[in-house]
Amino acid sequence: MKNSKVELLQGTLDMLILKSLATGSMHGYDIVTRIHQMSDDVLMVQEGSLYPALHRMEERGLIESEWGLSENNRRAKYYKLTKSGRKQLENEATDWARLSTAISKVMQAT
């Protein structure tokens, strides 16, 4: 089932975007590619979900953007974490660890 794609739980996309940007500034396509690679090709983020999430996160002050040139010498918007975004990532990672541990306990119960 390696090729099977998994739908993201509501609210996890922002966390995955923040985690992707923790290593540095990226444009949208790089964010999608990074999430896909980090998940061993299981998670696929569609542009129709990514860009509204980036816009929402920018409005909340979690990320900021600036225009630059991509590797293909094309104009692209690059996103990076703000201090607030780093704190949000830390909080969401803690919450995710608690949630995933709780779900694992339920799923392993006999």
C-alpha positions, 0 to 999 in steps of 0.5 A: 500500500505504499502508493496509497495517499492519506488525507490530512486531518483538519488542522494538520496542514498548517503544522506541516507547512510550518515544519517544512519552513523550519529549515528555511525559506521556500516557495510553494512548490518546494513546500509541497515537494518537501511534505511529500518527500518527508512523508515517504510519498504518502502525503500530497498537498494540493495547490487548492489547499496550500495557497489559502493556508499560506495566505491565512498563516501570513495574515496570522503573522506565522509566516512572511513572504517576499518575491524572488527568483526560483531555480528556474529563474522564474518569479516566485513568492518565498515564505519563511517562519516568523518568531511567532510561527516558530512558537506555533510550530513548537506548540503544535508539535507538542499537541500532535505528540500527545494526540498521536500517543492517545490515538495509538493507545486506543488503536492498540487496546484489546 
